[in-house]
Amino acid sequence: MMQKEFAGIHGEFKQVHDMDKVFVDEFDRIRSDIRDIKTTLGPLVRLVAQQEREMSDITIRLNRVERKVGINND
C-alpha cells in the first residue's frame, strides 16, 4: 500500500517536472522571438526616424521654393 502511494507521488512529481520543462521550453521560445523582434525593430526605427527627418527637410525646402516663386499655401 505504501509502495503504491510512493509510486503515485513519484508519478505526480514526474508530471509536474514535465510541465515545468514545457513551460521553460516555451519561455525560451518566447525569449528568442522577442530577441528577434528587437533585432529587427532596431534598424527599422532608425530608418523611419531618418526618413522622417528627410521628409521634414524636403517639406521645409518646398515651402521656401513656393515662397520664392510666389505660391502661398497658407
C-alpha positions in Angstrom: 0.0 0.0 0.0 2.8 2.4 0.9 4.6 1.4 -2.2 1.6 2.4 -4.4 1.4 5.7 -2.6 5.0 6.5 -3.2 4.7 5.4 -6.8 1.7 7.7 -7.2 3.6 10.6 -5.7 6.5 9.9 -7.9 4.2 9.9 -10.9 2.8 13.3 -9.9 6.3 14.7 -9.4 7.2 13.5 -12.9 4.1 15.1 -14.4 5.0 18.4 -12.6 8.6 18.2 -13.8 7.4 17.5 -17.4 5.0 20.5 -17.2 7.9 22.7 -15.9 10.0 21.6 -18.8 7.2 22.6 -21.2 7.0 26.0 -19.6 10.7 26.5 -19.7 10.9 25.5 -23.3 8.0 27.8 -24.2 9.6 30.7 -22.3 12.9 30.1 -24.1 11.0 30.2 -27.4 9.2 33.4 -26.5 12.5 35.0 -25.3 14.1 34.0 -28.7 11.1 35.6 -30.5 11.4 38.8 -28.5 15.2 38.9 -29.2 14.4 38.5 -33.0 11.8 41.3 -32.9 14.2 43.7 -31.1 17.0 42.8 -33.6 14.6 43.6 -36.5 13.0 46.7 -35.0 16.2 48.5 -34.0 17.3 49.2 -37.6 13.7 49.8 -38.7 13.2 52.5 -36.0 16.4 54.2 -37.1 15.3 54.1 -40.7 11.9 55.6 -40.0 13.5 58.4 -38.0 15.9 59.1 -40.8 13.1 59.2 -43.4 11.0 61.5 -41.1 14.0 63.9 -40.9 14.4 63.8 -44.7 10.7 64.4 -45.3 10.7 67.3 -42.9 13.8 68.8 -44.7 12.1 68.3 -48.1 8.9 70.0 -46.7 10.9 73.0 -45.5 12.7 73.2 -48.8 9.5 73.0 -50.8 7.9 75.8 -48.6 11.0 78.0 -49.3 10.7 77.4 -53.1 6.9 78.1 -53.1 7.6 81.4 -51.2 10.3 82.4 -53.7 8.1 81.7 -56.7 5.1 83.4 -55.2 3.0 80.3 -54.4 1.5 80.6 -51.0 -0.2 77.6 -49.4 -1.1 79.1 -46.1 
